[in-house]
Amino acid sequence: MKLVEKIKSILLFDDKFEKEKNIEDIGDILECGCFDSAELIEGINLLLSHITLEKDNALKESILHTIHNGIVYQDIASEITLDLLLPYLSTFNEEHITYVLTSLGFSGKQKYVTILESYLNHSSEEIKETAKEAIIEIEYRSSKVENNNL
């Protein structure tokens, strides 16, 4: 079964635990699998659009973890639609926010630096540290792109 079809079918599951387990399985596959780039991006974007509708925090975390695995192991952060998450940042708990901030950092997009800087004064040390690391990651990825263009 293709990745997008599999994700679509999982998102239709009524059983929350079965849905969570299958989403986590996708995350595990993303760690070592080889995927068609377009399909992978479409699948991750599908998960990104679904997370804003999800009410269950454990399921949100599983989805964010799966997205994170796609970003880290498949290096697609600059190609997915992370902007979908921005209006919902205030609705996420601390664990969710750390996943989102990390994802923004891996995107390498300067447009997220202002958002990340707003978290440098957060009450949570973990969120402050994650925001700082994400800014460093953007700077690193930006300099890498600039050096490749020379």
N, C-alpha and C positions, 0 to 999 in steps of 0.2 A: 504494500500500500504506500502510496506517495505521502510525503510529509504533510502537505497542506490538507489532503483528504483525511489523513489520520487525526490531525489537530481538530479539524471541523467535526469529526465524529466524536472525539473525546469531549469537546465542549458541549455536546448535546446530552451527555450522560446525566441522568437524574441523581445517581448515587454520588454524593460529594466525595466519599473516600475513594471510590473507583476512579473518579475524575482526577483527583489529586495524585493517586498512584500512577495513572497513565501519563499525566503531564510530567511527573518526575522521571518516568521512564524515557520520555522524549528528551528531557534534560541530560540524562545519562548518555543517550545516543549521540547527542550533540558534542559531547566531549571527545569522541573519537571517530565519529562518522564522517563520511565524505558525501557532500550534498551538492546538487545543482544550486548555484548561487541565487538565481532568481527565485527558485522554489523555497529555499531557506529564508530569504528575505521576506517573501510573502507569508510564510508560516509564522515567523517572528512578529511581523506586523499584525497578523491575525490575533496572536496572543496579546500584543500591546493594546489592540482595540477592545479585546474582551476584558482585560484587567480592570478597566474603568467601570465595568458593569458588575463585577464580582463583589459580593458582600462579605463572603467568608474570608477572614484574615489568613488562615492556614492555606487556603487555596490560592489566594493572592500571592503569598510568599512562594508557593510552588511554581506559579507562573513566572514570577520575577526571577526565581532561581534558574528556570529553564531559559528565559531570555538572556540572563547573565551568562549561562554556558554558551549560548549561541554567539554572544558578543566576544567572549574571551577565547573560545576554542575555534570559532569559525571566522573571527575578525570581521564582523559585519556592522559594527556600531555606527560607522559613518554612513551606512546605506539604509538603515531602518528609520522608522518614523517615531523617534523618541519624543517629538513635540506633542504627541497624543497624551503623554503623561503629565505635562506641565500644568494644565489647569487643575489637576487632581492631587498635586503634591501635598496640599494641606490636609487631605483626607487619609493619607498613608500613615501608618505607625512608624516608629523609629527604624525597625528592621527593614521595612519596605523602602523607606527613604534612602537608606544606605545602598540598597540595590540600584535605585534610580540614579543617585548621585554618581555611583561608580560607572553606570552605563553612560551617563552624560560625559564623564571624563574620557572613556574609551572612544567616544565619537570623534574626539579631536577637534570639535567645532568650537571656535572662539565665541560664538553666540551664546553658549551656555555658561561662560565664565561669570557673568553678572549674577546669574541664578545661584551658581555654586558659592560665590562670595557672600551671598545673603545667608548662607548656612555656617559661615565661619564664626558667627556669634551665637550659635544655637546652644541651648542649655545642656545638650548631650555631648560629652567629649567624643564619643564614637562618631557622631554625625559631623562634628567639627573636623575631626581627623579625616574622615571620608571625603568631605568637601575639599580639604587641603590637598589630599592625594589626587582627587579628580582634576583639580586645577593644574597640578604638576603634570598629570598625564596629558591634558590638553596642550600644555606648553611643549611637552616632549614630542607629541605627535605633530604639532604644528611646525616645530623646527625640523623634524624629519622630512616633512613634505617640502618645506622650503629648501632644504639641502638637496633633495632629489630633483628639484626644479632648477638647480644651478648648473 
